[in-house]
Amino acid sequence: MESFPIKISIRPQKTPCSTLLCTSLAFRRKSFYKETCPSPSHNNMLQLTLNRTGYKSKSERSKRYHSQNTVPIISASSYCVLDQNSNKVLYGFNDFQIREVASLTKIMTCILCLNIVKINQIDLDMKVLVSSRAGNTSGTSAGLKAGDTISIRDLLYGLMLPSGNDAAVSLAEFFGEILYTNSIKPIKRFVSEMNRFAKEIGMPSTHFANPHGLMHKKNLASARDIGKLACLALKDNIFKDIVNKKNYLAEIKGRDGFIRYANWKNTNKLLGKGFDGVKTGVTITAGPCLCVSMSNEHNLVIVLLNSKSMEDRWVDAKKLSEWALGKYY
């Protein structure tokens, strides 16, 4: 039996009208732009890309984007970055968290003393007698002894550079007496004024228990509050000069009448390295703390509470300053 091949006719598939219409329109649009808008040359295109991004390669552009938008790893339990001119908080982490702030307390002690000096027109060269209580204060010291005589100006440097707790007590006793004449508890009165002033300038999370920041469960503040305080204090030229000083030579007259000199070195290791203040601090309960400022083209204040170690606070401050300048300015 013979087999015959079967012929099957296959109809060609037609392209839908909608597809043909879209293709035609796309071709016309392409032709129009090609005629009216000629492509820029390779050199012009390269220049346009460089002007737009500032970086030649995609990897460099990506690196810049991530460096500006990724917050660096910071060891501090809470921190805050502020614009010094506007007092605006640029970025914060746990910045409302209330913690002990150690010797950052002395920022308030210093600026409050300067305010009282201005209001009462007191001479900064006026001499202050160091009490036995001040001379026996524990912790970091300016080397003062009971019976010493020293000027208010030198006490302020002794407060902020070597972080002298003895200087803090001497200042609190002296200005507490000025605020409340014949007070039997001048230090307590001075601390009350610290808290009143904190409330006045908008530090809702703050309560001071002493003028030096020694360990006390009620000597508390937040990173945000300390940042606001520092921004305000740095507007005072005398305060700014004090905290920007690396070394200071103080004249102290002893009880025996002999004069000795104390060379105080600032505990802030970042001075002269792009930073110009403000204060260091550390206690067992507060941990390593730091408040720093930088004043150049852009003025920043950075507050770090409870960094991982004494050295980490310097690293943390540098990381945050570089990141903030890249992101916000």
HELIX and SHEET records of a PDB file:
HELIX    1   1 CYS A   17  THR A   36  1                                  20    
HELIX    2   2 HIS A   42  THR A   53  1                                  12    
HELIX    3   3 LYS A   58  ASN A   69  1                                  12    
HELIX    4   4 ALA A  102  LEU A  104  5                                   3    
HELIX    5   5 THR A  105  ASN A  120  1                                  16    
HELIX    6   6 SER A  132  GLY A  135  1                                   4    
HELIX    7   7 ILE A  152  MET A  160  1                                   9    
HELIX    8   8 ASN A  165  LEU A  179  1                                  15    
HELIX    9   9 PRO A  186  GLU A  200  1                                  15    
HELIX   10  10 ALA A  223  ALA A  233  1                                  11    
HELIX   11  11 ASN A  237  VAL A  243  1                                   7    
HELIX   12  12 ASP A  312  TYR A  328  1                                  17    
SHEET    1   A 5 VAL A  89  PHE A  93  0                                        
SHEET    2   A 5 SER A  78  ASP A  83 -1                                        
SHEET    3   A 5 ASN A 299  LEU A 305 -1                                        
SHEET    4   A 5 GLY A 287  SER A 295 -1                                        
SHEET    5   A 5 GLY A 277  THR A 283 -1                                        
SHEET    1   B 2 ARG A  99  GLU A 100  0                                        
SHEET    2   B 2 LEU A 220  ALA A 221 -1                                        
SHEET    1   C 2 LYS A 127  LEU A 129  0                                        
SHEET    2   C 2 THR A 149  SER A 151 -1                                        
SHEET    1   D 2 ASN A 247  LYS A 253  0                                        
SHEET    2   D 2 ILE A 259  LYS A 265 -1                                        
END                                                                             
